[in-house]
Amino acid sequence: MNKYFIAVILFILGLNQVSSQNAEQIVVGTKHHLHSNILNEDREFWISLPESYTAPTASHKKYPLLIVLDGNTHFRAIIGMVNYMSSAYNIRIPEMIVVGIQNIDRRRDFTPDKIITVRENNTGGGEKFLRFLEEELIKELDKNYRTTSYQILFGHSLGGLLATHAYMKEDTVFNAFIAVDPSFGTWDAETMDTKLEAVTQKSFKRFLYVATANWGKRNIRNRDRHVRLYEALNSKCDGYFPARLEYFKEENHNSISPIAFYNGISAIFDGYGVYYRDVETVEQLNQHFHKLSKKLSWDFSPPEALVNRIGYSMLQSRNESDKAEALLFFLLNTENFPNSYNAFDSLGEAYEVIGDKTNAINNYKKSLLLNPNNENAITKIDSLDKN
């Protein structure tokens, strides 16, 4: 387990210590309930919003959804990693709304096929549970939160089985899947072949990450099924296969989840994290994110915070050509985020620095239209009007 990952775990554990020392609560999420007509029962889920969600500068922003199965087990660890990896000065992945689904009957909900046993059982409810997620829960989240329609499904063990099943379906609302040591015990060779034959090229527009644990002799057969599925999908895909299979020799079925999530979410958004000093031109940055968007079959614009940081860094240069390029970065943010008052405020500052008073005032005024309480724009307009 790498040092970065250990640091994240220490951060999560430290939350409780700070809370007890200061006798103040640190809220990491909220609890909600929704009645499901599909499942005919009430379901509990937990939500963690990104740190920027309530910030005035991000009031225009929409966020991807990360749906976490077995939320009672994985929710707290995952939100700690997501928040750390998406922070403004450590942009490795986009900020996300994390939703942890609490269990009622995971054998029923996470098994897509009926398991035939001597005793009667209620397995095989996976399709109904996916309908609950897609047709009820996600629609409820879209109604109440600022979401994009880019959605990731995370599942471990039987949850990983359901995530893999959803990936292989013809139609699903999910764009990426993290299946951690999925339990393929009910998928014999014949069953898997049948499922593979039904897979269409639609699945390959989605990203799949599969993690395999070292479970000793118990896990050899399950591991071999993971490899067989991955290789079969790879051979069936026309062109580039957006997926990754990873084997964790040092982790068992229970210990694998946190580090597999970190590697999995990193694999999905490989290339999203860009160091601001490595970017020289707007064209270079646009090409980079165009390539990422093509891989993920989704339009991901360069993060607003990253572009702003690049722009201000260049604006402080003594080189006039750097200042001219800085202006292009600030313009890029206003194009990609036309409802961001901060983007127009920053563009106003850029025009002010290069001595274009008219455009500086015009953009400060555009910022005020989006946010009449922007004190910086009010002060700047007043100052520029007097000079």
Secondary structure, 3 states (H helix, E strand, C coil): CCHHHHHHHHHHHHHHHHHHHHCCCCCCCEEEEEEECCCCEEEEEEEECCCCCCCHHHCCCCEEEEEECCHHHHHHHHHHHHHHHCCCCCCCCCCCEEEEECCCCHHHHHCCCCCCCCCCCCCCCHHHHHHHHHHHHHHHHHHHCCEEEEEEEEEECHHHHHHHHHHHCCCCCCCEEEEECCCCCCCCHHHHHHHHHHCCHHHHHCEEEEEEECCHHHHHHHHHHHHHHHHHHHHHCCCCCCEEEEEECCCCCCCCHHHHHHHHHHHHCCCCCCCHHHCCCHHHHHHHHHHHHHHHCCCCCCCHHHHHHHHHHHHCCCCHHHHHHHHHHHHHHHHHCCCCHHHHHHHHHHHHHCCCHHHHHHHHHHHHHHCCCCHHHHHHHHHHHHC
